[in-house]
Each structure stands twice: as C-alpha cells, then as structure tokens.
Amino acid sequence: MSTLTTSANGMALIKKFEGCRLTAYRCPVGIWTVGYGHTGPDVHEGTVITQADADRLLSERLRKEFEPGVSAAVTVPLEPDQFDALVSLAYNIGLGNLRSSTLLRKLNAGDYAGAAAQFDVWNKAGGSVLPGLVNRRSVERQLFELSL
C-alpha cells in the first residue's frame, strides 16, 4: 500500500476542475454538491459554506477517503504524479467506479500505458460526453504519463 499523499499540484488540479461554489447546487447528474465537489448527507438545498469550509472539506475527504482508497486499490508502484492523477479521477468518478474500472485492472497488471489510455473513457455524466470532463481527463492523463 502506498504512503503517497496528494501534492499541492494535485490539489490545485482538483480545485481547478471541480470549481468552488459556496452555495449548494445540483451537479449535472442531479446530486446536491457544495465547495469543491463535496457531496453527502450534509449537503442539501440551501447549504451554504465558507471558503475555509470548502478547503477543509476537500482536504479531509482526500486524506480520509480518496488517498487511502486509491492506495488500497493500486497494487503496483506509483510515482507522485500518477497518484495525483488517480486521486483526481477517483474524486470525480468515485472510488467504486475506480475499483471496478478497466483502468485499474490494466494498472495493477503493470500496463501503465494501457491504464493511461483509459482516462479518456471517463468523459461522460448522465450518459452524455461533457467537454469539461474531456478536458479534465486529458490533463489527468498527461499528469499520469509524466512518469512513463
């Protein structure tokens, strides 16, 4: 299991693509969301948070959920940039989707290039290709490929 943590660059990537909204809104698939893509039972219509809350929620979710989740799912060595790319992906698509993905299967088989190509598959929300997801996956893939 990896002891990597999300770098400042990885955090900036997530913040850039998630954007920050301090008032709850419905994401493209209808889930109540606030801050940097934070969802959960504490988020509902009318939820308002501060910028400090948004930063704290992101840091806590990465540290408690996504960093350990990615570390537990990946069985091969990762470079920090690869870890950042996977955490960004998992934060956006969910750990369950990462765990069941062809990307993870290829990665854990040692096929790093094949895993990198799989980032491009995750470009849809609600069944529709979203330009923002196409852009995000391209940046995540490039980050992952820095170490190839």
Secondary structure as GFF3:
##gff-version 3
##sequence-region A 1 148
A	DSSP	alpha_helix	8	18	.	.	.	ID=ss1
A	DSSP	beta_strand	21	26	.	.	.	ID=ss2
A	DSSP	beta_strand	32	35	.	.	.	ID=ss3
A	DSSP	alpha_helix	51	61	.	.	.	ID=ss4
A	DSSP	pi_helix	62	66	.	.	.	ID=ss5
A	DSSP	alpha_helix	67	73	.	.	.	ID=ss6
A	DSSP	alpha_helix	80	93	.	.	.	ID=ss7
A	DSSP	alpha_helix	95	99	.	.	.	ID=ss8
A	DSSP	alpha_helix	102	108	.	.	.	ID=ss9
A	DSSP	alpha_helix	112	118	.	.	.	ID=ss10
A	DSSP	three_ten_helix	119	121	.	.	.	ID=ss11
A	DSSP	beta_strand	124	125	.	.	.	ID=ss12
A	DSSP	beta_strand	128	129	.	.	.	ID=ss13
A	DSSP	alpha_helix	131	145	.	.	.	ID=ss14
###
